[in-house]
Amino acid sequence: MKQIWSAPQRNAAPILEVLRKVLPAPGLALEIASGSGQHAAHFCKAMPAVRWQPSDIDESVLPSIDAWRAESGMDNFLPSVLLDVSADEWAVDAVDAIFCANMIHISPWESCLGLFRGAGRLLPQGGAMILYGPFIENDVETGESNLRFDKSLKSRNATWGLRQLEEVKAAARAEGLVFDERIQMPANNLCAIFRREP
């Protein structure tokens, strides 16, 4: 039941360094597209003052998330919830921060728009939205591996693909979130941090 994916094994440690600086403690963080649940287990153990709400649109992965939760024994690791970012209502009413890794390029653009709409509803003033993954940036050369990845995604689904960071920033601004920081991550990835406007 407990799934083990390679990507969270590789990126959990560097992402944690960013989250330690950004997330409020104590606080409640909502993870969008939690996948296997490995990130949740890693972050809950490292940040016991942060309550972590995992979620996913894919009902089939929820048992894996909850298996990681049961194994962890951590009180701050909350039961998983089914959540579609494009829905008008989410399974949570209010959070202090939102974290989303490797989703907006493996879903239609409407999912990115829905993510920011939800963040605009739920986040308090100054609350952080942390996006992790590969992006295409103006005036920054896109790595060859990211170009191949983008081509592969689009061959699988024409609505998928690496997103232009400037377009993501514009989508965020439309929902009252301002771009706060760009953090370079390993393997041609970024953490893009947004804040809910006062």
N, C-alpha and C positions, 0 to 999 in steps of 0.2 A: 504493500500500500504506500509506503514512504518512497517517494521518487528522489533520485539524485541526478541533477543536471550539471553539465560541465561548466556552463557560464557562471552560475553563482559561486561555484568553487573557486573560479579564477578571480572574480571581481569583488567578492564580499569584503575583503580586507581593505582595499583602497577606497571603496564606497564608505565603509565605516568611518574612516578618517574624516571624510567630509561631513557625514551625519553628526559626528561628535561636536563639530563646530557650529552646526546649523540648528539642530533640533533643540527645542526647549526641554529642560529636565527639572521638575517633572512635567509631563505633557503627554498628549495622545497623538500618535502618528498613524495616519492611514496609508497603507501600502496598496497601490493599484496594480493589478496584474501580478499577483504574488507568485504565480507559477507553482513550483514544487514545494515552496515553503522554506527553502534553505536560507534565503536572506532573512526572513523573519526570525528563524532560530538563532542565526549568528548575531543579529543586531540586538535581540532581546537579552541574550546572555551578556553581551558587552555593555549594554546600556539599561540596567535594571530599573532606572528611574523613568524610562520612557515606556508608556503603554503602547503596544504595537497591534494595530488592527489590520490583519491581512485580508485581502479580497481578490476575487478573480471573476471574470465573465464565464470561464469554462468550469462548469460544475464538476467535471471529471477530475480536476486537480484538487478540489477542496479536501478529499480524504487524505491526500498526501500532506497538505498543509497541517491538518489536524493531527496527523501521525507525528510530524516534527514537533508540534506543540506538546503532545503527550510525552514524547521522549525527553523534551527539554525540562519539563516540570516547572517552567517559569510562570509566575503569576501574571507577569506583564505581557505575556503572549496570549492574545485573545482568540477565541474561536473564529474560524474563517467565515466570511460572508460572501454571498453571490452578489456581484456588483457589475452593472453595465454602465460605463461612463456616459453613454449617450442618452441614458434615461433622465427624465425630469426630476426624479427623486432617487436618492441613493439609500443604501441600507444603514447609513449613519447620519446623524443630524448635525454634528459639529465636531471639528478636530482642530488641533493646534498646528499640524503640519501634514503635508502630503508628499509621499515618495513614489516615484514611478520609474521603473527601469525597463528599457528595451521593449516598449509597447508601441509608441507612436509611429514607428517605421514598419511594424508588423501588424498593421491594422489600417483601415481607411482613414483619410484625413479627418473625416467627421468624428472619429474617436478622439483625436487631439482637441478638436473644438469642444467636444463634450467634456473632456477632462478639465479644460479651463473654465467652462461654465460651472461645473460642479465645484471647482476650487473657489470660484468667485462667490458661490453661495455659502460654502462651509467655513472657509478660513477666516480667522479673526484679523483685525488690522495688524499688519506686520508679519502675519503668518507666512511660513515658507512653503513653496512648492519646489521640490527637487526632482529634476528630470535627469536620468542617466542614459547614455547611449551614444551612437554615432550620429553626427550631424554634417550637413554641408554648409560651409560658411563663406561669406563674401571675403575676398582677399586672403583666404587661407587655402592652400593647396590640399585637395582631398586625397588622402592616402590611397594607394593602389588597391589595398585590401578592401577599403570601404567602397570604392568604385565597383569592384567585383561583387561585393555583398549587395549593393544597390541593384545591380543588374540581375542578380539571382532572385532578389525579392520581387522585382517587377515581373520576372518571368513566371513566378508562382502565382502572383495576383497583381493585376495592373493597378490596383488602388493602394498597393504597398510601396515602400521605398523610403530611403533616407530623406529627412525633411530639412528644408532650408531653415537655418536658425533664425534668420530675419523674419520669415513667415511665422515661425512659432512665437517669436516675440510679439508680433502684431496680433496674433490670436490671443495671447495673454493680455495685452493692453486693452483689447476690446472687452475683457471681463474684469478689468480693474486690478490686474496684476502687472507689476513692473519688473523688468529684468534687473537683477541685482548683481549677479556674479557668474563668470565663466571659469570653470576649473578644469584644466587639462587632466585627463585620466589615462591610464595605460591602454595600449592597443587601439589608439586612434579614437578613443571615446571621450566624452565630456560629461561633466555635471553642469547643468544650466539651472541656476537658482533664481526663482521669482518670488516676489513678496506682494502680499495683499496691500493695496494702497490704504492709507489712513482715511 
